[in-house]
Amino acid sequence: MIDLEQIRKHSPKDGDVFELPAGTPPQLAEQFAEALHVAVPGVRCLVLIGDVRQLNESAMNLAGWYRQ
């Protein structure tokens, strides 16, 4: 049975980023993305698996990512 106290409403908008836990199977992430498009046809959003971090240019250089 669904616990109604645990239900949350989300209204995805263009440009939204959805971060799923690192252990999420790619197939489940794909199903989630498809469900978003059923709920809000034409919405343009990004579904990612894992921890999202913003790096500055120095950190990217240390990781071997060089700006061209």
N, CA, C and O atoms as a printed pandas DataFrame, in Angstrom:
     atom_number atom_name residue_name chain_id  residue_number  x_coord  y_coord  z_coord
0              1         N          MET        A               1    0.840   -1.184    0.000
1              2        CA          MET        A               1    0.000    0.000    0.000
2              3         C          MET        A               1    0.885    1.248    0.000
3              4         O          MET        A               1    1.946    1.264    0.625
4              5         N          ILE        A               2    0.455    2.263   -0.685
5              6        CA          ILE        A               2    1.210    3.514   -0.767
6              7         C          ILE        A               2    0.933    4.366    0.468
7              8         O          ILE        A               2   -0.219    4.592    0.838
8              9         N          ASP        A               3    2.002    4.830    1.093
9             10        CA          ASP        A               3    1.882    5.732    2.238
10            11         C          ASP        A               3    1.648    7.144    1.704
11            12         O          ASP        A               3    2.571    7.761    1.172
12            13         N          LEU        A               4    0.448    7.653    1.836
13            14        CA          LEU        A               4    0.091    8.956    1.273
14            15         C          LEU        A               4    0.924   10.103    1.853
15            16         O          LEU        A               4    1.061   11.149    1.219
16            17         N          GLU        A               5    1.474    9.915    3.043
17            18        CA          GLU        A               5    2.318   10.938    3.661
18            19         C          GLU        A               5    3.644   11.091    2.920
19            20         O          GLU        A               5    4.304   12.124    3.037
20            21         N          GLN        A               6    4.035   10.071    2.160
21            22        CA          GLN        A               6    5.319   10.079    1.451
22            23         C          GLN        A               6    5.217   10.621    0.024
23            24         O          GLN        A               6    6.236   10.749   -0.656
24            25         N          ILE        A               7    4.025   10.938   -0.433
25            26        CA          ILE        A               7    3.839   11.426   -1.803
26            27         C          ILE        A               7    4.189   12.912   -1.873
27            28         O          ILE        A               7    3.743   13.708   -1.047
28            29         N          ARG        A               8    4.988   13.266   -2.865
29            30        CA          ARG        A               8    5.386   14.662   -3.087
30            31         C          ARG        A               8    5.078   15.031   -4.534
31            32         O          ARG        A               8    5.288   14.224   -5.440
32            33         N          LYS        A               9    4.592   16.219   -4.748
33            34        CA          LYS        A               9    4.297   16.685   -6.096
34            35         C          LYS        A               9    5.502   17.455   -6.629
35            36         O          LYS        A               9    6.066   18.309   -5.946
36            37         N          HIS        A              10    5.880   17.134   -7.858
37            38        CA          HIS        A              10    6.962   17.843   -8.528
38            39         C          HIS        A              10    6.436   18.351   -9.861
39            40         O          HIS        A              10    5.656   17.670  -10.526
40            41         N          SER        A              11    6.853   19.520  -10.242
41            42        CA          SER        A              11    6.449   20.101  -11.520
42            43         C          SER        A              11    7.709   20.407  -12.314
43            44         O          SER        A              11    8.230   21.520  -12.241
44            45         N          PRO        A              12    8.214   19.418  -13.087
45            46        CA          PRO        A              12    9.450   19.648  -13.842
46            47         C          PRO        A              12    9.278   20.755  -14.876
47            48         O          PRO        A              12    8.239   20.873  -15.525
48            49         N          LYS        A              13   10.327   21.559  -15.009
49            50        CA          LYS        A              13   10.347   22.666  -15.969
50            51         C          LYS        A              13   11.584   22.532  -16.842
51            52         O          LYS        A              13   12.538   21.847  -16.473
52            53         N          ASP        A              14   11.571   23.184  -17.995
53            54        CA          ASP        A              14   12.740   23.184  -18.867
54            55         C          ASP        A              14   13.977   23.629  -18.088
55            56         O          ASP        A              14   13.939   24.600  -17.333
56            57         N          GLY        A              15   15.060   22.904  -18.288
57            58        CA          GLY        A              15   16.320   23.240  -17.637
58            59         C          GLY        A              15   16.541   22.574  -16.295
59            60         O          GLY        A              15   17.621   22.707  -15.719
60            61         N          ASP        A              16   15.547   21.857  -15.779
61            62        CA          ASP        A              16   15.722   21.168  -14.500
62            63         C          ASP        A              16   16.754   20.048  -14.630
63            64         O          ASP        A              16   16.888   19.430  -15.687
64            65         N          VAL        A              17   17.477   19.798  -13.541
65            66        CA          VAL        A              17   18.446   18.706  -13.476
66            67         C          VAL        A              17   18.000   17.785  -12.346
67            68         O          VAL        A              17   17.827   18.223  -11.208
68            69         N          PHE        A              18   17.815   16.503  -12.670
69            70        CA          PHE        A              18   17.423   15.506  -11.684
70            71         C          PHE        A              18   18.622   14.602  -11.420
71            72         O          PHE        A              18   19.129   13.943  -12.327
72            73         N          GLU        A              19   19.065   14.582  -10.168
73            74        CA          GLU        A              19   20.225   13.784   -9.770
74            75         C          GLU        A              19   19.726   12.542   -9.043
75            76         O          GLU        A              19   19.142   12.634   -7.963
76            77         N          LEU        A              20   19.964   11.382   -9.645
77            78        CA          LEU        A              20   19.567   10.119   -9.039
78            79         C          LEU        A              20   20.754    9.533   -8.268
79            80         O          LEU        A              20   21.903    9.838   -8.588
80            81         N          PRO        A              21   20.491    8.695   -7.255
81            82        CA          PRO        A              21   21.589    8.110   -6.465
82            83         C          PRO        A              21   22.585    7.344   -7.343
83            84         O          PRO        A              21   22.218    6.804   -8.387
84            85         N          ALA        A              22   23.832    7.305   -6.911
85            86        CA          ALA        A              22   24.922    6.695   -7.679
86            87         C          ALA        A              22   24.655    5.244   -8.060
87            88         O          ALA        A              22   25.114    4.810   -9.116
88            89         N          GLY        A              23   23.944    4.487   -7.262
89            90        CA          GLY        A              23   23.702    3.084   -7.563
90            91         C          GLY        A              23   22.514    2.825   -8.475
91            92         O          GLY        A              23   22.164    1.670   -8.717
92            93         N          THR        A              24   21.893    3.870   -8.979
93            94        CA          THR        A              24   20.710    3.709   -9.828
94            95         C          THR        A              24   21.081    3.040  -11.148
95            96         O          THR        A              24   21.994    3.502  -11.833
96            97         N          PRO        A              25   20.391    1.962  -11.517
97            98        CA          PRO        A              25   20.672    1.330  -12.807
98            99         C          PRO        A              25   20.301    2.270  -13.963
99           100         O          PRO        A              25   19.293    2.973  -13.885
100          101         N          PRO        A              26   21.103    2.288  -15.029
101          102        CA          PRO        A              26   20.805    3.152  -16.180
102          103         C          PRO        A              26   19.396    2.940  -16.744
103          104         O          PRO        A              26   18.757    3.893  -17.190
104          105         N          GLN        A              27   18.918    1.703  -16.725
105          106        CA          GLN        A              27   17.580    1.417  -17.254
106          107         C          GLN        A              27   16.510    2.132  -16.415
107          108         O          GLN        A              27   15.520    2.617  -16.964
108          109         N          LEU        A              28   16.700    2.198  -15.105
109          110        CA          LEU        A              28   15.748    2.882  -14.233
110          111         C          LEU        A              28   15.787    4.389  -14.486
111          112         O          LEU        A              28   14.744    5.044  -14.482
112          113         N          ALA        A              29   16.976    4.939  -14.704
113          114        CA          ALA        A              29   17.101    6.368  -15.016
114          115         C          ALA        A              29   16.390    6.681  -16.333
115          116         O          ALA        A              29   15.750    7.725  -16.464
116          117         N          GLU        A              30   16.503    5.780  -17.303
117          118        CA          GLU        A              30   15.833    5.966  -18.587
118          119         C          GLU        A              30   14.308    5.934  -18.404
119          120         O          GLU        A              30   13.590    6.734  -19.004
120          121         N          GLN        A              31   13.830    5.020  -17.586
121          122        CA          GLN        A              31   12.399    4.945  -17.303
122          123         C          GLN        A              31   11.914    6.210  -16.604
123          124         O          GLN        A              31   10.818    6.696  -16.882
124          125         N          PHE        A              32   12.735    6.743  -15.694
125          126        CA          PHE        A              32   12.391    7.985  -15.002
126          127         C          PHE        A              32   12.276    9.136  -16.006
127          128         O          PHE        A              32   11.334    9.926  -15.946
128          129         N          ALA        A              33   13.237    9.224  -16.927
129          130        CA          ALA        A              33   13.209   10.281  -17.941
130          131         C          ALA        A              33   11.965   10.157  -18.822
131          132         O          ALA        A              33   11.331   11.159  -19.152
132          133         N          GLU        A              34   11.621    8.934  -19.197
133          134        CA          GLU        A              34   10.420    8.720  -20.004
134          135         C          GLU        A              34    9.167    9.135  -19.238
135          136         O          GLU        A              34    8.259    9.735  -19.814
136          137         N          ALA        A              35    9.113    8.820  -17.945
137          138        CA          ALA        A              35    7.961    9.206  -17.121
138          139         C          ALA        A              35    7.838   10.724  -17.026
139          140         O          ALA        A              35    6.727   11.254  -17.011
140          141         N          LEU        A              36    8.965   11.424  -16.962
141          142        CA          LEU        A              36    8.930   12.887  -16.944
142          143         C          LEU        A              36    8.287   13.424  -18.214
143          144         O          LEU        A              36    7.493   14.364  -18.169
144          145         N          HIS        A              37    8.636   12.818  -19.351
145          146        CA          HIS        A              37    8.093   13.288  -20.623
146          147         C          HIS        A              37    6.613   12.931  -20.785
147          148         O          HIS        A              37    5.886   13.615  -21.505
148          149         N          VAL        A              38    6.172   11.875  -20.127
149          150        CA          VAL        A              38    4.745   11.555  -20.132
150          151         C          VAL        A              38    3.999   12.567  -19.270
151          152         O          VAL        A              38    2.926   13.040  -19.645
152          153         N          ALA        A              39    4.572   12.896  -18.116
153          154        CA          ALA        A              39    3.932   13.830  -17.188
154          155         C          ALA        A              39    3.888   15.244  -17.747
155          156         O          ALA        A              39    2.893   15.950  -17.586
156          157         N          VAL        A              40    4.978   15.660  -18.410
157          158        CA          VAL        A              40    5.071   17.017  -18.964
158          159         C          VAL        A              40    5.632   16.893  -20.384
159          160         O          VAL        A              40    6.840   17.013  -20.587
160          161         N          PRO        A              41    4.760   16.655  -21.364
161          162        CA          PRO        A              41    5.239   16.478  -22.737
162          163         C          PRO        A              41    6.077   17.672  -23.214
163          164         O          PRO        A              41    5.702   18.829  -23.024
164          165         N          GLY        A              42    7.211   17.364  -23.832
165          166        CA          GLY        A              42    8.069   18.414  -24.388
166          167         C          GLY        A              42    9.039   19.043  -23.401
167          168         O          GLY        A              42    9.843   19.889  -23.791
168          169         N          VAL        A              43    8.984   18.649  -22.123
169          170        CA          VAL        A              43    9.904   19.241  -21.141
170          171         C          VAL        A              43   11.339   18.830  -21.491
171          172         O          VAL        A              43   11.604   17.686  -21.861
172          173         N          ARG        A              44   12.252   19.795  -21.363
173          174        CA          ARG        A              44   13.670   19.523  -21.626
174          175         C          ARG        A              44   14.418   19.605  -20.308
175          176         O          ARG        A              44   14.628   20.687  -19.760
176          177         N          CYS        A              45   14.820   18.438  -19.805
177          178        CA          CYS        A              45   15.528   18.379  -18.532
178          179         C          CYS        A              45   16.611   17.318  -18.638
179          180         O          CYS        A              45   16.671   16.557  -19.604
180          181         N          LEU        A              46   17.457   17.286  -17.630
181          182        CA          LEU        A              46   18.594   16.385  -17.607
182          183         C          LEU        A              46   18.454   15.431  -16.432
183          184         O          LEU        A              46   18.178   15.857  -15.311
184          185         N          VAL        A              47   18.645   14.132  -16.690
185          186        CA          VAL        A              47   18.615   13.121  -15.636
186          187         C          VAL        A              47   20.023   12.551  -15.526
187          188         O          VAL        A              47   20.554   11.990  -16.485
188          189         N          LEU        A              48   20.626   12.704  -14.342
189          190        CA          LEU        A              48   21.993   12.251  -14.107
190          191         C          LEU        A              48   22.018   11.187  -13.024
191          192         O          LEU        A              48   21.167   11.162  -12.135
192          193         N          ILE        A              49   23.008   10.309  -13.114
193          194        CA          ILE        A              49   23.223    9.307  -12.072
194          195         C          ILE        A              49   24.521    9.658  -11.354
195          196         O          ILE        A              49   25.565    9.804  -11.989
196          197         N          GLY        A              50   24.455    9.793  -10.039
197          198        CA          GLY        A              50   25.660   10.050   -9.248
198          199         C          GLY        A              50   25.705   11.457   -8.703
199          200         O          GLY        A              50   24.778   12.249   -8.877
200          201         N          ASP        A              51   26.813   11.747   -8.038
201          202        CA          ASP        A              51   27.020   13.032   -7.376
202          203         C          ASP        A              51   27.418   14.103   -8.383
203          204         O          ASP        A              51   28.380   13.928   -9.132
204          205         N          VAL        A              52   26.689   15.197   -8.403
205          206        CA          VAL        A              52   26.986   16.303   -9.308
206          207         C          VAL        A              52   27.745   17.367   -8.527
207          208         O          VAL        A              52   27.299   17.831   -7.478
208          209         N          ARG        A              53   28.912   17.745   -9.068
209          210        CA          ARG        A              53   29.704   18.785   -8.425
210          211         C          ARG        A              53   30.118   19.803   -9.475
211          212         O          ARG        A              53   30.286   19.465  -10.647
212          213         N          GLN        A              54   30.280   21.046   -9.054
213          214        CA          GLN        A              54   30.764   22.085   -9.948
214          215         C          GLN        A              54   32.241   22.295   -9.654
215          216         O          GLN        A              54   32.630   22.506   -8.505
216          217         N          LEU        A              55   33.062   22.237  -10.698
217          218        CA          LEU        A              55   34.500   22.404  -10.539
218          219         C          LEU        A              55   34.952   23.708  -11.169
219          220         O          LEU        A              55   34.402   24.147  -12.179
220          221         N          ASN        A              56   35.969   24.328  -10.558
221          222        CA          ASN        A              56   36.544   25.509  -11.180
222          223         C          ASN        A              56   37.610   25.056  -12.185
223          224         O          ASN        A              56   37.914   23.866  -12.268
224          225         N          GLU        A              57   38.168   25.981  -12.932
225          226        CA          GLU        A              57   39.121   25.642  -13.984
226          227         C          GLU        A              57   40.364   24.939  -13.439
227          228         O          GLU        A              57   40.881   24.021  -14.075
228          229         N          SER        A              58   40.846   25.356  -12.277
229          230        CA          SER        A              58   42.031   24.723  -11.683
230          231         C          SER        A              58   41.767   23.256  -11.358
231          232         O          SER        A              58   42.604   22.395  -11.632
232          233         N          ALA        A              59   40.610   22.973  -10.777
233          234        CA          ALA        A              59   40.263   21.590  -10.443
234          235         C          ALA        A              59   40.117   20.736  -11.704
235          236         O          ALA        A              59   40.500   19.567  -11.712
236          237         N          MET        A              60   39.566   21.321  -12.763
237          238        CA          MET        A              60   39.428   20.582  -14.018
238          239         C          MET        A              60   40.809   20.284  -14.614
239          240         O          MET        A              60   41.035   19.197  -15.146
240          241         N          ASN        A              61   41.729   21.247  -14.525
241          242        CA          ASN        A              61   43.084   21.032  -15.031
242          243         C          ASN        A              61   43.778   19.906  -14.263
243          244         O          ASN        A              61   44.457   19.070  -14.859
244          245         N          LEU        A              62   43.604   19.886  -12.920
245          246        CA          LEU        A              62   44.193   18.824  -12.105
246          247         C          LEU        A              62   43.630   17.451  -12.486
247          248         O          LEU        A              62   44.328   16.441  -12.393
248          249         N          ALA        A              63   42.376   17.422  -12.911
249          250        CA          ALA        A              63   41.746   16.165  -13.312
250          251         C          ALA        A              63   42.095   15.783  -14.752
251          252         O          ALA        A              63   41.703   14.719  -15.231
252          253         N          GLY        A              64   42.829   16.653  -15.434
253          254        CA          GLY        A              64   43.223   16.354  -16.810
254          255         C          GLY        A              64   42.251   16.848  -17.857
255          256         O          GLY        A              64   42.337   16.446  -19.018
256          257         N          TRP        A              65   41.320   17.717  -17.470
257          258        CA          TRP        A              65   40.362   18.277  -18.412
258          259         C          TRP        A              65   40.846   19.673  -18.775
259          260         O          TRP        A              65   40.747   20.596  -17.966
260          261         N          TYR        A              66   41.355   19.829  -19.952
261          262        CA          TYR        A              66   41.932   21.111  -20.364
262          263         C          TYR        A              66   41.006   21.829  -21.315
263          264         O          TYR        A              66   40.424   21.224  -22.215
264          265         N          ARG        A              67   40.875   23.132  -21.106
265          266        CA          ARG        A              67   40.045   23.957  -21.985
266          267         C          ARG        A              67   40.780   24.165  -23.294
267          268         O          ARG        A              67   41.963   24.505  -23.303
268          269         N          GLN        A              68   40.091   23.963  -24.380
269          270        CA          GLN        A              68   40.682   24.127  -25.713
270          271         C          GLN        A              68   40.510   25.540  -26.213
271          272         O          GLN        A              68   40.946   25.861  -27.318
